[in-house]
Amino acid sequence: QVQLVESGGGLVQPGGSLRLSCAASGMIFSINPMGWYRQAPGKQRELVAGISSGANTKYADSVKGRFTISRDNAKKTVYLQMNSLKPEDTAVYYCNTDPPRFSRWGQGTQVTVSS
C-alpha cells in the first residue's frame, strides 16, 4: 500500500526559506517520476515542480529560480527547497508521482508565508 508523507511546512516571513520532505513507502520509488503539488484556498491543485527517475527537473514558471526539487532514492524521499518565499506561495503542499497516479493524496504540509 502506497504511503506518501509530507513534512517540513510552517510559517515563514516573505523572503524566507523552507525545505519540504516527502517520504514514500509501498512503491518502487527509484523508477517513478515524482512531483510536488500545491493547493491554495479557492484554487485547483497545481504542479509546482517535478523530477524524473533520472533526476531531470521541471518547474512552474511562478517558482523557477526560487524552488529546487531533488530526490534521494536510498531514502525514498523527495525534497523541495523553497527560497525567497512570497505570500502567494501560501498553500498546502502535496507530493505524488508526476503525473499523479495515486488517488489517495496525503495530508500535505501547510506553508504559510506572511509577515
Sequence and secondary structure as in RCSB ss.txt:
>XXXX:A:sequence
QVQLVESGGGLVQPGGSLRLSCAASGMIFSINPMGWYRQAPGKQRELVAGISSGANTKYADSVKGRFTISRDNAK
KTVYLQMNSLKPEDTAVYYCNTDPPRFSRWGQGTQVTVSS
>XXXX:A:secstr
  EEEEE  EEE TT  EEEEEEEESS GGGS EEEEEE TTS  EEEEEE TT  EEE TTTTTTEEEEEETTT
TEEEEEE S  GGG EEEEEEESS   SS    EEEEE  
